[in-house]
Amino acid sequence: MSLGGLLDRQHQLLESLLALLRGEQDLLLQPEIDGAGLSAAAAAKQDLLDALARLEASRRLGLVKLGYGEDSGSAEQAARAFDCLPLWLQIQDVSQRANHLNLLNGALIQQRLDHNQRALAVLRDLAGNPLYGVDGQSRREARLSCKA
């Protein structure tokens, strides 16, 4: 596959990843967690990332065979030489947007996880400390009262 073909395919996959990340964010912002939807999004995201990794490896190998280095400066130089610079710059832009959105989604997931852990801690505390004793009196009042 030509450099232009590789870059075009990479751009398509990155756009798909960006759309998937937007959908994942929509799921994360819902009041109720859609576990099946998030699981499907995670699997699709992994498939896209695997395909992108394979394309990236092919692109790097092809550039090395043509005498270019593997760094981003060499990649830009090759894109310019093969008249693919606009596409290469689009790929850079979409990659940055996807990275940013993925980081935001990760923060949303962490926020949900923290909330759930706090809720579980409260429930565990309540399960270990019944609110009412066998006499029907609130245990919290008993703990707060002074015994002389």
C-alpha positions in Angstrom: 0.0 0.0 0.0 1.3 3.5 -0.8 2.0 6.1 1.8 -1.0 8.0 0.7 -3.2 4.9 1.0 -1.8 4.1 4.5 -2.4 7.7 5.6 -5.9 7.7 4.2 -6.8 4.5 5.9 -5.2 5.8 9.2 -7.3 9.0 8.9 -10.5 7.0 8.4 -9.8 4.8 11.4 -9.0 7.9 13.5 -12.2 9.6 12.5 -14.1 6.4 13.5 -12.2 6.4 16.8 -13.2 10.0 17.4 -16.9 9.2 16.7 -16.7 6.2 19.1 -15.1 8.3 21.8 -17.9 10.8 21.5 -20.5 8.0 21.8 -18.6 6.7 24.8 -18.7 10.1 26.4 -22.5 10.3 25.8 -22.9 7.0 27.6 -20.7 8.2 30.5 -22.8 11.4 30.9 -26.1 9.5 31.2 -27.5 9.3 34.8 -27.8 5.5 34.6 -24.8 3.5 33.6 -25.2 1.4 30.4 -22.8 -1.4 31.2 -23.5 -3.3 28.0 -23.1 -0.1 25.9 -19.8 0.8 27.6 -18.5 -2.7 27.3 -19.3 -2.7 23.5 -17.7 0.7 23.2 -14.5 -0.5 24.9 -14.3 -3.6 22.7 -14.8 -1.5 19.5 -12.2 1.0 20.8 -9.7 -1.8 21.3 -10.4 -3.1 17.8 -9.8 0.3 16.3 -6.6 0.8 18.3 -5.3 -2.5 17.2 -6.0 -1.7 13.6 -4.3 1.7 14.0 -1.2 0.1 15.6 -0.9 -2.3 12.7 -1.2 0.6 10.2 1.3 2.7 12.1 3.8 -0.2 12.1 3.4 -0.6 8.4 3.8 3.1 7.8 7.0 3.2 9.9 8.4 0.1 8.3 7.7 1.6 4.8 9.4 4.9 5.7 12.5 3.1 7.1 12.7 1.1 3.8 12.6 4.4 1.9 15.4 5.8 4.0 13.4 8.0 6.4 13.6 7.9 10.2 10.9 6.8 12.5 10.4 10.1 14.3 7.6 12.6 13.6 9.9 15.0 11.7 10.9 12.3 9.3 7.2 11.3 8.9 6.3 14.9 8.0 9.3 15.1 5.6 8.1 11.9 3.9 4.5 13.2 3.7 5.7 16.4 2.1 7.9 14.4 -0.4 4.9 12.2 -1.4 2.4 15.0 -1.6 0.5 13.8 1.5 1.3 16.7 3.9 -2.3 18.0 4.2 -3.5 14.5 5.1 -0.6 14.0 7.5 -1.6 17.3 9.2 -5.2 16.2 9.4 -4.1 12.9 11.0 -2.1 14.9 13.6 -5.1 17.0 14.4 -7.6 14.1 14.7 -5.1 12.2 16.8 -4.8 15.1 19.3 -8.6 15.5 19.5 -9.0 11.7 20.0 -6.3 11.7 22.7 -7.9 14.7 24.5 -11.4 13.1 24.4 -10.0 9.8 25.6 -8.4 11.6 28.6 -11.7 13.3 29.3 -13.6 10.0 29.2 -11.0 8.5 31.5 -11.6 11.3 34.0 -15.4 10.7 33.8 -14.9 7.0 34.4 -12.6 7.9 37.4 -15.2 10.3 38.7 -17.9 7.6 38.5 -15.6 5.1 40.1 -14.9 7.4 43.0 -18.6 8.1 43.5 -19.4 4.4 43.5 -16.6 3.7 46.0 -17.9 6.4 48.4 -21.5 5.0 48.1 -20.2 1.5 48.8 -18.3 2.7 51.8 -21.5 4.3 53.2 -23.4 1.1 52.6 -20.7 -1.0 54.2 -20.8 1.3 57.2 -24.5 1.1 57.5 -24.5 -2.7 57.1 -21.9 -3.0 59.9 -23.7 -0.4 62.1 -27.4 -0.8 62.2 -29.3 2.4 62.5 -31.5 1.0 65.3 -30.8 -1.2 68.2 -33.0 -4.1 69.3 -34.9 -1.7 71.6 -35.9 0.4 68.6 -33.8 3.4 69.6 -31.5 5.0 67.2 -27.9 3.9 67.7 -26.7 7.3 66.5 -28.5 9.0 69.4 -27.0 6.4 71.8 -23.5 7.2 70.5 -24.1 10.9 70.9 -25.6 10.8 74.4 -23.4 11.3 77.5 -23.3 8.5 80.0 -22.6 9.7 83.5 
